[in-house]
């Protein structure tokens, strides 16, 4: 690989790395949101179950 080839590969790899980083960040945010939603749903089910047991 010549120095010219290296210069062509680096920007391509950098774009790949930036896209990958952005994708990982987006997935991390989505995972946190989903985790919070599931926690809320579990809390709601728990309340409903407790109310049902008291009847």
N, C-alpha and C positions, 0 to 999 in steps of 0.2 A: 504494500500500500504506500503510495507516495504521499508527500506532504499535501499536495492539492486534493487528493482523495480524502485525507483526514479532515480538511477544512469543509468539504462537502458533507461528510458524515456527521460532524459535530452539530451543525444547526439542525439537521434532521433528528438526531438523538435528543437534542435539547427540546425540540417541539414535542417529541414523544414523551419526554420526562415531564414537561409542563402539563401536557394533557393527562398523563397518568396521575400526576399529583392532584390536579383539579378533580379528576374522577374519584380518587380516593377521599378527598375532602368532601365532595358531594355525598358519597356513600356513608361517610362517617356522620354527617349531619342528618341524613335520612335515617340512619340506624338509631341515633339519639332520639329523634322525633318518634319513631316507632316504639322505642323502649318506653317513652313517656306515655304514649297512647295506650299501650298494653297495661302499664301500671295503673292508669286511670280505669281501664275496663275491669281489671282485677279488683280494684277498690270498690267499684260499683256492684260487681257480682257479689262480693263479700257482704256489702250492705244489704243487698236483696236477700241473700241467703240467711243472714241474721234475722231479718224481719220475718222471713218465712218460718224460721225455727220458733219464733216467739208466738206464732199463731196457735 
